[in-house]
Amino acid sequence: MDYRYDTQLLIEGQGLSEEAITAYFTENFQGDCLLAVGDPSLIKIHFHTNEPWKVLEYCASLGEIYDIVVEDMERQARGLQG
């Protein structure tokens, strides 16, 4: 597995753009399985990465973030929780 952390969250804000967020992720983060969907006031993010803290920092700069889930897929693959 290339990317260890399954990172998911919601961003609530104003003037949010799926396209702009997707472009920023593509240019600035290493990862895969990107999903950035929603509308100008609420965007759902799903992304596999080795640096989830960078994703959280960027998303927090766009608005309020919540329902944050960062799961360690390597632990899950070994049958462990977390």
Backbone hydrogen bonds, N-H to C=O, Kabsch-Sander energy under -0.5 kcal/mol:
donor,donor_aa,acceptor,acceptor_aa,energy
5,Y,49,T,-2.7
6,D,4,R,-0.5
6,D,71,E,-2.7
7,T,5,Y,-0.8
7,T,47,F,-3.2
8,Q,6,D,-0.5
8,Q,69,V,-3.0
9,L,45,I,-1.8
10,L,66,Y,-2.5
11,I,43,I,-2.7
12,E,64,E,-3.1
13,G,11,I,-0.5
13,G,41,S,-1.7
16,L,40,P,-2.7
21,I,17,S,-2.4
22,T,18,E,-2.6
23,A,19,E,-2.4
24,Y,20,A,-2.2
25,F,21,I,-2.6
26,T,22,T,-2.5
27,E,23,A,-2.1
28,N,24,Y,-2.1
29,F,25,F,-2.5
32,D,48,H,-1.9
35,L,46,H,-2.5
37,V,44,K,-1.9
39,D,42,L,-2.5
42,L,39,D,-0.8
43,I,11,I,-2.4
44,K,37,V,-3.5
45,I,9,L,-3.0
46,H,35,L,-2.1
47,F,7,T,-2.3
48,H,32,D,-2.8
49,T,5,Y,-2.3
49,T,47,F,-0.5
54,K,51,E,-1.2
55,V,51,E,-1.0
56,L,52,P,-2.5
57,E,53,W,-2.2
58,Y,54,K,-2.3
59,C,55,V,-2.7
60,A,56,L,-2.4
61,S,57,E,-1.1
61,S,58,Y,-0.8
62,L,58,Y,-0.5
62,L,59,C,-1.3
63,G,59,C,-0.9
64,E,12,E,-2.4
66,Y,10,L,-1.9
69,V,8,Q,-3.0
71,E,6,D,-2.5
72,D,82,G,-1.2
73,M,4,R,-2.9
73,M,71,E,-1.0
76,Q,72,D,-1.9
77,A,73,M,-2.2
78,R,74,E,-1.2
79,G,76,Q,-1.7
80,L,75,R,-2.9
